[in-house]
């Protein structure tokens, strides 16, 4: 999932450079959502993985 976040961030940067504002905003929004989902899943896996 982190790979998809990086892909959308790169897409947003490239679209911003070439002047495609709407596409850049959309890709950045998707990247932000995927990043937060990744962080939540990572924290859940840390909590569940620590049971001894």
N, C-alpha and C positions, 0 to 999 in steps of 0.2 A: 504494500500500500504506500510505503514511503517512496517507492520508485515512481508511482503514478503522480504523487505530489510534486516530485522533482520535474517530471515531464511537463506538468501543467504550469509550473513556475517558469520553466524555460520557454514554453509556448507563449506565456503572457509577456515575457521580456521581449521575445522576438516580435510579437504582434505590436507591442508598444513602440519598438524601434521603427517599424515600418508604418506606423500611424493608424493601425487598426484598433481604435480605442475600445469599441464594443467587445471585440474578441478578447482583447487584453484584460478587460474588466471581468469578463465571464470566466476566462481561464484562471485568473487570480482568485476569483471567488471559489471555484471548484478546488483549486489547490489548497486554499485555506480550510475548507470543510474537510477534505481528505486528511490534512495534517492534524486537525483536532480529533478526528476519528482515530487516527493512528496513535496519538498520544493517549487517548482514553483506553484503547485496547492494550497498549503497552503497560499502563498503570495497572489495569485489571490483571494482566498476565503476571506482573510482578507480585501482586498481592496473593493471587491464587497459587503461584509457584513456590511460595515460601513455607507452605505447610510441611511440618516435619513429623 
